[in-house]
Amino acid sequence: MHISSVWLWCGAVVLGALVISQFFQQPGRALLWMLRGLLLGCVLIGAVDAIGSHFGFHLPINPVTVLAAGFLGLPGLAAIAVLHLWVLA
């Protein structure tokens, strides 16, 4: 296994543990937190897609990008945009 994929899995496990622990502590609040993150992710990616379409830039709207943008906020959105430019450039 490549070292970068190990760090990716470690991050996914930590994030999953955080979500699960929050859900068992306060299920209603955790559900609202997740829904807020999903909605925020959709809005952020939609805004970048709308503005970027004038410059020929498109971010795909899929569960991974929405979750990353929603739960990580602007840094997550910036990371998605950089990765998109890096992979497709």
MOPAC internal coordinates of N, CA, C and O (Angstrom, degrees):
PM7 1SCF
backbone

  N    0.0000 0     0.00 0     0.00 0    0    0    0
  C    1.4458 1     0.00 0     0.00 0    1    0    0
  C    1.5288 1   108.15 1     0.00 0    2    1    0
  O    1.2310 1   120.58 1   -43.89 1    3    2    1
  N    1.2858 1   116.49 1   136.11 1    3    2    1
  C    1.4608 1   122.24 1  -178.94 1    5    3    2
  C    1.5287 1   109.78 1   -73.14 1    6    5    3
  O    1.2310 1   120.22 1   -32.04 1    7    6    5
  N    1.3183 1   117.18 1   147.96 1    7    6    5
  C    1.4667 1   121.47 1  -174.91 1    9    7    6
  C    1.5196 1   112.35 1   -61.13 1   10    9    7
  O    1.2310 1   119.52 1   143.79 1   11   10    9
  N    1.3392 1   118.51 1   -36.21 1   11   10    9
  C    1.4618 1   119.79 1  -179.33 1   13   11   10
  C    1.5264 1   111.19 1   -67.88 1   14   13   11
  O    1.2310 1   119.97 1   145.71 1   15   14   13
  N    1.3157 1   117.66 1   -34.29 1   15   14   13
  C    1.4618 1   119.10 1   178.18 1   17   15   14
  C    1.5243 1   111.03 1   -71.05 1   18   17   15
  O    1.2310 1   119.96 1   150.97 1   19   18   17
  N    1.3338 1   117.68 1   -29.03 1   19   18   17
  C    1.4701 1   120.47 1   175.61 1   21   19   18
  C    1.5187 1   109.76 1   -64.48 1   22   21   19
  O    1.2310 1   120.22 1   135.31 1   23   22   21
  N    1.3408 1   117.18 1   -44.69 1   23   22   21
  C    1.4619 1   120.26 1   178.62 1   25   23   22
  C    1.5186 1   111.35 1   -66.13 1   26   25   23
  O    1.2310 1   120.05 1   144.76 1   27   26   25
  N    1.3100 1   117.51 1   -35.24 1   27   26   25
  C    1.4534 1   120.95 1   177.18 1   29   27   26
  C    1.5185 1   111.02 1   -63.70 1   30   29   27
  O    1.2310 1   120.37 1   135.44 1   31   30   29
  N    1.3259 1   116.91 1   -44.56 1   31   30   29
  C    1.4590 1   120.67 1   178.23 1   33   31   30
  C    1.5233 1   111.58 1   -66.31 1   34   33   31
  O    1.2310 1   119.99 1   141.62 1   35   34   33
  N    1.3332 1   117.63 1   -38.38 1   35   34   33
  C    1.4697 1   120.29 1   177.30 1   37   35   34
  C    1.5269 1   110.46 1   -61.52 1   38   37   35
  O    1.2310 1   120.41 1   136.49 1   39   38   37
  N    1.3201 1   116.82 1   -43.51 1   39   38   37
  C    1.4626 1   120.72 1   177.73 1   41   39   38
  C    1.5170 1   112.14 1   -63.48 1   42   41   39
  O    1.2310 1   120.60 1   139.50 1   43   42   41
  N    1.3292 1   116.46 1   -40.50 1   43   42   41
  C    1.4640 1   120.37 1   178.98 1   45   43   42
  C    1.5209 1   111.18 1   -65.05 1   46   45   43
  O    1.2310 1   120.37 1   140.80 1   47   46   45
  N    1.3327 1   116.90 1   -39.20 1   47   46   45
  C    1.4662 1   120.77 1   179.36 1   49   47   46
  C    1.5265 1   110.56 1   -67.01 1   50   49   47
  O    1.2310 1   120.41 1   137.16 1   51   50   49
  N    1.3260 1   116.82 1   -42.84 1   51   50   49
  C    1.4667 1   120.16 1   179.19 1   53   51   50
  C    1.5216 1   110.47 1   -64.29 1   54   53   51
  O    1.2310 1   120.09 1   135.38 1   55   54   53
  N    1.3279 1   117.44 1   -44.62 1   55   54   53
  C    1.4608 1   120.70 1   178.30 1   57   55   54
  C    1.5206 1   111.13 1   -63.67 1   58   57   55
  O    1.2310 1   120.17 1   138.26 1   59   58   57
  N    1.3226 1   117.28 1   -41.74 1   59   58   57
  C    1.4668 1   120.59 1   176.93 1   61   59   58
  C    1.5141 1   112.39 1   -62.94 1   62   61   59
  O    1.2310 1   120.09 1   139.10 1   63   62   61
  N    1.3354 1   117.44 1   -40.90 1   63   62   61
  C    1.4611 1   121.04 1   177.91 1   65   63   62
  C    1.5227 1   110.64 1   -63.88 1   66   65   63
  O    1.2310 1   120.38 1   141.26 1   67   66   65
  N    1.3257 1   116.87 1   -38.74 1   67   66   65
  C    1.4639 1   120.38 1   178.20 1   69   67   66
  C    1.5243 1   110.93 1   -63.28 1   70   69   67
  O    1.2310 1   120.66 1   133.56 1   71   70   69
  N    1.3028 1   116.35 1   -46.44 1   71   70   69
  C    1.4685 1   120.33 1  -179.35 1   73   71   70
  C    1.5263 1   110.72 1   -64.32 1   74   73   71
  O    1.2310 1   120.14 1   136.40 1   75   74   73
  N    1.3219 1   117.35 1   -43.60 1   75   74   73
  C    1.4672 1   120.47 1  -179.17 1   77   75   74
  C    1.5249 1   111.22 1   -66.28 1   78   77   75
  O    1.2310 1   120.28 1   138.13 1   79   78   77
  N    1.3386 1   117.06 1   -41.87 1   79   78   77
  C    1.4711 1   119.04 1   179.85 1   81   79   78
  C    1.5203 1   110.92 1   -65.71 1   82   81   79
  O    1.2310 1   120.12 1   140.26 1   83   82   81
  N    1.3334 1   117.38 1   -39.74 1   83   82   81
  C    1.4595 1   119.61 1   177.52 1   85   83   82
  C    1.5269 1   111.06 1   -65.43 1   86   85   83
  O    1.2310 1   120.77 1   143.66 1   87   86   85
  N    1.3141 1   116.13 1   -36.34 1   87   86   85
  C    1.4617 1   119.34 1  -178.87 1   89   87   86
  C    1.5251 1   111.33 1   -66.51 1   90   89   87
  O    1.2310 1   119.92 1   140.60 1   91   90   89
  N    1.3284 1   117.77 1   -39.40 1   91   90   89
  C    1.4555 1   119.88 1  -179.22 1   93   91   90
  C    1.5242 1   112.59 1   -76.95 1   94   93   91
  O    1.2310 1   119.96 1   153.99 1   95   94   93
  N    1.3289 1   117.68 1   -26.01 1   95   94   93
  C    1.4584 1   119.82 1   178.47 1   97   95   94
  C    1.5224 1   111.22 1   -76.32 1   98   97   95
  O    1.2310 1   120.58 1   130.82 1   99   98   97
  N    1.2971 1   116.50 1   -49.18 1   99   98   97
  C    1.4580 1   121.62 1  -178.17 1  101   99   98
  C    1.5309 1   108.27 1  -141.49 1  102  101   99
  O    1.2310 1   120.11 1   -92.27 1  103  102  101
  N    1.3290 1   117.40 1    87.73 1  103  102  101
  C    1.4734 1   119.51 1  -172.44 1  105  103  102
  C    1.5307 1   113.89 1   -61.09 1  106  105  103
  O    1.2310 1   119.72 1   138.73 1  107  106  105
  N    1.3143 1   118.14 1   -41.27 1  107  106  105
  C    1.4646 1   119.94 1  -178.85 1  109  107  106
  C    1.5079 1   112.11 1   -66.21 1  110  109  107
  O    1.2310 1   120.97 1   136.44 1  111  110  109
  N    1.3157 1   115.75 1   -43.56 1  111  110  109
  C    1.4669 1   120.30 1  -179.88 1  113  111  110
  C    1.5328 1   110.97 1   -67.54 1  114  113  111
  O    1.2310 1   120.23 1   141.49 1  115  114  113
  N    1.3208 1   117.16 1   -38.51 1  115  114  113
  C    1.4613 1   120.90 1   179.11 1  117  115  114
  C    1.5267 1   110.80 1   -65.81 1  118  117  115
  O    1.2310 1   120.50 1   140.39 1  119  118  117
  N    1.3117 1   116.66 1   -39.61 1  119  118  117
  C    1.4646 1   120.21 1   178.79 1  121  119  118
  C    1.5292 1   110.53 1   -64.39 1  122  121  119
  O    1.2310 1   120.54 1   136.79 1  123  122  121
  N    1.3226 1   116.58 1   -43.21 1  123  122  121
  C    1.4623 1   119.86 1   177.40 1  125  123  122
  C    1.5297 1   111.09 1   -64.54 1  126  125  123
  O    1.2310 1   120.36 1   142.45 1  127  126  125
  N    1.3336 1   116.93 1   -37.55 1  127  126  125
  C    1.4655 1   121.37 1   178.34 1  129  127  126
  C    1.5274 1   110.11 1   -62.81 1  130  129  127
  O    1.2310 1   120.25 1   137.07 1  131  130  129
  N    1.3331 1   117.12 1   -42.93 1  131  130  129
  C    1.4671 1   120.67 1   179.41 1  133  131  130
  C    1.5237 1   111.32 1   -68.14 1  134  133  131
  O    1.2310 1   120.18 1   138.23 1  135  134  133
  N    1.3240 1   117.27 1   -41.77 1  135  134  133
  C    1.4648 1   119.78 1   178.91 1  137  135  134
  C    1.5283 1   111.14 1   -65.73 1  138  137  135
  O    1.2310 1   120.36 1   141.97 1  139  138  137
  N    1.3357 1   116.91 1   -38.03 1  139  138  137
  C    1.4582 1   120.42 1   177.12 1  141  139  138
  C    1.5281 1   110.21 1   -63.23 1  142  141  139
  O    1.2310 1   120.79 1   138.61 1  143  142  141
  N    1.3205 1   116.10 1   -41.39 1  143  142  141
  C    1.4578 1   120.44 1   178.41 1  145  143  142
  C    1.5161 1   112.35 1   -63.30 1  146  145  143
  O    1.2310 1   120.48 1   137.20 1  147  146  145
  N    1.3209 1   116.69 1   -42.80 1  147  146  145
  C    1.4652 1   120.23 1   178.52 1  149  147  146
  C    1.5239 1   111.41 1   -64.55 1  150  149  147
  O    1.2310 1   120.54 1   136.86 1  151  150  149
  N    1.3221 1   116.58 1   -43.14 1  151  150  149
  C    1.4603 1   120.17 1   179.49 1  153  151  150
  C    1.5244 1   110.77 1   -65.34 1  154  153  151
  O    1.2310 1   120.56 1   136.34 1  155  154  153
  N    1.3286 1   116.53 1   -43.66 1  155  154  153
  C    1.4567 1   120.54 1   178.37 1  157  155  154
  C    1.5272 1   111.08 1   -62.37 1  158  157  155
  O    1.2310 1   120.46 1   139.49 1  159  158  157
  N    1.3174 1   116.72 1   -40.51 1  159  158  157
  C    1.4589 1   120.32 1   177.55 1  161  159  158
  C    1.5137 1   112.67 1   -61.75 1  162  161  159
  O    1.2310 1   120.60 1   136.91 1  163  162  161
  N    1.3230 1   116.45 1   -43.09 1  163  162  161
  C    1.4653 1   120.35 1   178.46 1  165  163  162
  C    1.5225 1   111.20 1   -63.40 1  166  165  163
  O    1.2310 1   120.66 1   137.33 1  167  166  165
  N    1.3237 1   116.34 1   -42.67 1  167  166  165
  C    1.4622 1   120.24 1  -179.22 1  169  167  166
  C    1.5268 1   110.64 1   -66.70 1  170  169  167
  O    1.2310 1   120.18 1   135.04 1  171  170  169
  N    1.3377 1   117.27 1   -44.96 1  171  170  169
  C    1.4687 1   120.14 1  -179.15 1  173  171  170
  C    1.5200 1   111.71 1   -63.59 1  174  173  171
  O    1.2310 1   120.23 1   133.88 1  175  174  173
  N    1.3229 1   117.16 1   -46.12 1  175  174  173
  C    1.4670 1   119.74 1  -179.81 1  177  175  174
  C    1.5279 1   110.38 1   -67.05 1  178  177  175
  O    1.2310 1   120.28 1   141.63 1  179  178  177
  N    1.3178 1   117.07 1   -38.37 1  179  178  177
  C    1.4632 1   120.06 1   176.69 1  181  179  178
  C    1.5178 1   112.32 1   -62.04 1  182  181  179
  O    1.2310 1   120.52 1   139.36 1  183  182  181
  N    1.3412 1   116.61 1   -40.64 1  183  182  181
  C    1.4673 1   120.53 1   178.84 1  185  183  182
  C    1.5304 1   110.98 1   -65.78 1  186  185  183
  O    1.2310 1   120.66 1   134.67 1  187  186  185
  N    1.3219 1   116.34 1   -45.33 1  187  186  185
  C    1.4736 1   119.39 1   179.16 1  189  187  186
  C    1.5253 1   110.08 1   -65.25 1  190  189  187
  O    1.2310 1   120.36 1   142.19 1  191  190  189
  N    1.3073 1   116.91 1   -37.81 1  191  190  189
  C    1.4678 1   120.24 1   179.43 1  193  191  190
  C    1.5325 1   110.86 1   -66.99 1  194  193  191
  O    1.2310 1   120.39 1   140.32 1  195  194  193
  N    1.3303 1   116.87 1   -39.68 1  195  194  193
  C    1.4664 1   120.60 1  -179.94 1  197  195  194
  C    1.5246 1   110.89 1   -67.58 1  198  197  195
  O    1.2310 1   120.24 1   136.31 1  199  198  197
  N    1.3183 1   117.15 1   -43.69 1  199  198  197
  C    1.4621 1   120.77 1   179.53 1  201  199  198
  C    1.5274 1   110.46 1   -72.41 1  202  201  199
  O    1.2310 1   120.59 1   138.33 1  203  202  201
  N    1.3213 1   116.49 1   -41.67 1  203  202  201
  C    1.4555 1   120.94 1  -178.48 1  205  203  202
  C    1.5092 1   114.22 1   -68.57 1  206  205  203
  O    1.2310 1   120.04 1   157.58 1  207  206  205
  N    1.3261 1   117.52 1   -22.42 1  207  206  205
  C    1.4692 1   119.61 1  -179.62 1  209  207  206
  C    1.5225 1   111.22 1   -64.25 1  210  209  207
  O    1.2310 1   120.08 1   154.38 1  211  210  209
  N    1.3244 1   117.45 1   -25.62 1  211  210  209
  C    1.4663 1   120.39 1   177.25 1  213  211  210
  C    1.5250 1   111.59 1   -72.03 1  214  213  211
  O    1.2310 1   120.45 1   159.67 1  215  214  213
  N    1.3268 1   116.75 1   -20.33 1  215  214  213
  C    1.4611 1   122.20 1  -178.70 1  217  215  214
  C    1.5242 1   112.99 1  -110.97 1  218  217  215
  O    1.2310 1   120.18 1  -173.16 1  219  218  217
  N    1.3277 1   117.27 1     6.84 1  219  218  217
  C    1.4525 1   121.12 1   179.34 1  221  219  218
  C    1.5195 1   113.36 1    80.65 1  222  221  219
  O    1.2310 1   119.86 1  -158.00 1  223  222  221
  N    1.3258 1   117.87 1    22.00 1  223  222  221
  C    1.4671 1   122.74 1  -179.46 1  225  223  222
  C    1.5178 1   109.07 1  -109.36 1  226  225  223
  O    1.2310 1   120.63 1   -47.93 1  227  226  225
  N    1.3273 1   116.40 1   132.07 1  227  226  225
  C    1.4619 1   121.24 1  -177.81 1  229  227  226
  C    1.5182 1   109.48 1  -135.71 1  230  229  227
  O    1.2310 1   120.47 1   -51.87 1  231  230  229
  N    1.3256 1   116.71 1   128.13 1  231  230  229
  C    1.4639 1   121.57 1   172.30 1  233  231  230
  C    1.5166 1   108.33 1  -103.43 1  234  233  231
  O    1.2310 1   120.00 1   -49.80 1  235  234  233
  N    1.3153 1   117.60 1   130.20 1  235  234  233
  C    1.4635 1   119.17 1   178.41 1  237  235  234
  C    1.5257 1   110.98 1   -70.88 1  238  237  235
  O    1.2310 1   120.64 1   -39.17 1  239  238  237
  N    1.3132 1   116.37 1   140.83 1  239  238  237
  C    1.4534 1   121.12 1   176.81 1  241  239  238
  C    1.5264 1   106.80 1   -99.89 1  242  241  239
  O    1.2310 1   121.19 1   -75.11 1  243  242  241
  N    1.3342 1   115.34 1   104.89 1  243  242  241
  C    1.4571 1   122.19 1   177.55 1  245  243  242
  C    1.5248 1   107.90 1  -141.94 1  246  245  243
  O    1.2310 1   119.43 1    -9.59 1  247  246  245
  N    1.3230 1   118.68 1   170.41 1  247  246  245
  C    1.4644 1   119.84 1  -175.51 1  249  247  246
  C    1.5323 1   114.52 1   -56.76 1  250  249  247
  O    1.2310 1   119.93 1   143.37 1  251  250  249
  N    1.3121 1   117.74 1   -36.63 1  251  250  249
  C    1.4699 1   120.26 1  -178.08 1  253  251  250
  C    1.5204 1   110.65 1   -67.71 1  254  253  251
  O    1.2310 1   119.97 1   133.27 1  255  254  253
  N    1.3280 1   117.65 1   -46.73 1  255  254  253
  C    1.4545 1   119.76 1  -178.42 1  257  255  254
  C    1.5247 1   111.59 1   -68.67 1  258  257  255
  O    1.2310 1   120.37 1   141.31 1  259  258  257
  N    1.3175 1   116.89 1   -38.69 1  259  258  257
  C    1.4631 1   119.93 1   178.92 1  261  259  258
  C    1.5283 1   110.85 1   -65.46 1  262  261  259
  O    1.2310 1   120.02 1   136.24 1  263  262  261
  N    1.3214 1   117.57 1   -43.76 1  263  262  261
  C    1.4615 1   120.10 1   179.02 1  265  263  262
  C    1.5259 1   111.76 1   -64.91 1  266  265  263
  O    1.2310 1   120.30 1   138.05 1  267  266  265
  N    1.3218 1   117.04 1   -41.95 1  267  266  265
  C    1.4617 1   119.84 1   179.70 1  269  267  266
  C    1.5230 1   110.86 1   -65.04 1  270  269  267
  O    1.2310 1   119.92 1   135.41 1  271  270  269
  N    1.3036 1   117.76 1   -44.59 1  271  270  269
  C    1.4634 1   120.70 1   179.91 1  273  271  270
  C    1.5171 1   111.41 1   -69.12 1  274  273  271
  O    1.2310 1   120.14 1   143.84 1  275  274  273
  N    1.3166 1   117.33 1   -36.16 1  275  274  273
  C    1.4612 1   120.43 1  -178.37 1  277  275  274
  C    1.5059 1   113.67 1   -73.22 1  278  277  275
  O    1.2310 1   119.88 1   134.83 1  279  278  277
  N    1.3107 1   117.84 1   -45.17 1  279  278  277
  C    1.4623 1   120.77 1  -176.46 1  281  279  278
  C    1.5239 1   112.78 1   -83.27 1  282  281  279
  O    1.2310 1   119.82 1   152.39 1  283  282  281
  N    1.3197 1   117.95 1   -27.61 1  283  282  281
  C    1.4614 1   120.28 1  -179.14 1  285  283  282
  C    1.5231 1   112.85 1  -100.89 1  286  285  283
  O    1.2310 1   119.90 1   169.95 1  287  286  285
  N    1.3252 1   117.80 1   -10.05 1  287  286  285
  C    1.4540 1   120.99 1   176.64 1  289  287  286
  C    1.5162 1   112.57 1    72.48 1  290  289  287
  O    1.2310 1   121.02 1    34.66 1  291  290  289
  N    1.3272 1   115.66 1  -145.34 1  291  290  289
  C    1.4599 1   120.62 1  -177.68 1  293  291  290
  C    1.5249 1   113.45 1   -63.92 1  294  293  291
  O    1.2310 1   119.11 1   141.66 1  295  294  293
  N    1.3569 1   119.30 1   -38.34 1  295  294  293
  C    1.4665 1   117.11 1   175.74 1  297  295  294
  C    1.5315 1   112.95 1   -62.25 1  298  297  295
  O    1.2310 1   120.23 1   143.79 1  299  298  297
  N    1.3190 1   117.17 1   -36.21 1  299  298  297
  C    1.4607 1   120.47 1   177.06 1  301  299  298
  C    1.5126 1   111.81 1   -67.12 1  302  301  299
  O    1.2310 1   120.90 1   140.42 1  303  302  301
  N    1.3269 1   115.88 1   -39.58 1  303  302  301
  C    1.4597 1   120.03 1   177.87 1  305  303  302
  C    1.5229 1   110.40 1   -65.80 1  306  305  303
  O    1.2310 1   120.44 1   138.38 1  307  306  305
  N    1.3218 1   116.76 1   -41.62 1  307  306  305
  C    1.4636 1   120.45 1   177.49 1  309  307  306
  C    1.5237 1   110.75 1   -62.85 1  310  309  307
  O    1.2310 1   120.31 1   139.60 1  311  310  309
  N    1.3280 1   117.00 1   -40.40 1  311  310  309
  C    1.4639 1   120.62 1   178.47 1  313  311  310
  C    1.5266 1   110.91 1   -63.72 1  314  313  311
  O    1.2310 1   120.47 1   138.92 1  315  314  313
  N    1.3098 1   116.71 1   -41.08 1  315  314  313
  C    1.4712 1   120.20 1   178.10 1  317  315  314
  C    1.5209 1   110.15 1   -62.94 1  318  317  315
  O    1.2310 1   120.44 1   135.74 1  319  318  317
  N    1.3338 1   116.77 1   -44.26 1  319  318  317
  C    1.4657 1   120.12 1  -179.43 1  321  319  318
  C    1.5265 1   111.04 1   -64.05 1  322  321  319
  O    1.2310 1   120.15 1   137.19 1  323  322  321
  N    1.3284 1   117.31 1   -42.81 1  323  322  321
  C    1.4685 1   120.60 1   179.54 1  325  323  322
  C    1.5225 1   110.57 1   -65.06 1  326  325  323
  O    1.2310 1   120.29 1   135.21 1  327  326  325
  N    1.3289 1   117.04 1   -44.79 1  327  326  325
  C    1.4651 1   119.95 1   178.09 1  329  327  326
  C    1.5234 1   111.14 1   -62.04 1  330  329  327
  O    1.2310 1   120.67 1   140.41 1  331  330  329
  N    1.3234 1   116.33 1   -39.59 1  331  330  329
  C    1.4592 1   119.94 1   178.98 1  333  331  330
  C    1.5273 1   110.69 1   -63.35 1  334  333  331
  O    1.2310 1   120.77 1   135.97 1  335  334  333
  N    1.3293 1   116.13 1   -44.03 1  335  334  333
  C    1.4725 1   119.25 1   178.13 1  337  335  334
  C    1.5222 1   111.69 1   -67.83 1  338  337  335
  O    1.2310 1   120.19 1   142.45 1  339  338  337
  N    1.3173 1   117.24 1   -37.55 1  339  338  337
  C    1.4516 1   122.02 1  -178.22 1  341  339  338
  C    1.5160 1   111.55 1   -67.94 1  342  341  339
  O    1.2310 1   120.51 1   135.95 1  343  342  341
  N    1.3306 1   116.63 1   -44.05 1  343  342  341
  C    1.4639 1   120.66 1  -177.09 1  345  343  342
  C    1.5245 1   111.14 1   -73.14 1  346  345  343
  O    1.2310 1   120.27 1   139.53 1  347  346  345
  N    1.3078 1   117.08 1   -40.47 1  347  346  345
  C    1.4661 1   120.18 1  -175.19 1  349  347  346
  C    1.5244 1   113.96 1   -91.83 1  350  349  347
  O    1.2310 1   119.85 1   172.30 1  351  350  349
  N    1.3254 1   117.90 1    -7.70 1  351  350  349
  C    1.4737 1   119.52 1  -178.31 1  353  351  350
  C    1.4975 1   112.31 1   -82.05 1  354  353  351
  O    1.2310 1   120.10 1   180.00 1  355  354  353

